Amino acid sequence: MKIYVVISLQGEEMENVFVSTDEEKALSLTPADFEGSDALFVEVWEDGGKIDDFRLQ
């Protein structure tokens, strides 16, 4: 099972803002969904290890 961790960047700060197995929801998020967010990144985890990471819009 894959777990999607969405990380919000605000200046120099990083915060996990969404963690779920729902790929569609995770990939539909935008910085506007989180107050003050400059950018969003996604980490994809499977079987206890990170298998991918990328920036969202």
N, C-alpha and C positions, 0 to 999 in steps of 0.2 A: 504494500500500500504506500502511495506517495503522500507526503505531507508538504504543504506549501506554506512557507513562512514569508510574510511580506514585511519588509523593513522600511520605515520612513526615515528620511534624512531631513534634518532641520539645522542648517548651518553645519556645525561640527558634531551635532548630536545624532545618535541613531537609536531607534526604538522599534521593537517588534509591535506591529499594529494589527496583525491578522495571522492566525495560524489555523489551518483547516486542511481537510482532505478534498475539499471542493475546488477543483482546478478552475472551473469556469468562473466562479466568484472571485478567486484570487487574481486571475488574469484580467478581470474586468475593472479592478480598482484603479483609481487615478489619484495623484497628489491632492486634488480638490476634495477628495473624500475625507481627508485628514487635515484638520486646522493647522496651518503653518508649515505643512510639508513642502519641501523643495523638490524631492524626488522619491520614487519608490523602487525598491529592489526586491526580487523574489529569490529565495533559496528553495530548491526542491530536494527533499530528503526521502530516502527509501532504505529500508532495512538498517536503520541506524547510521547511515552515512549520507553526506551531501553528494548529490549526483549532478547538480546543475545550479547555476545562479545567473541572473540577468536583470537588467533595468527595465522597469515598466515605463510607459509613456509619461 
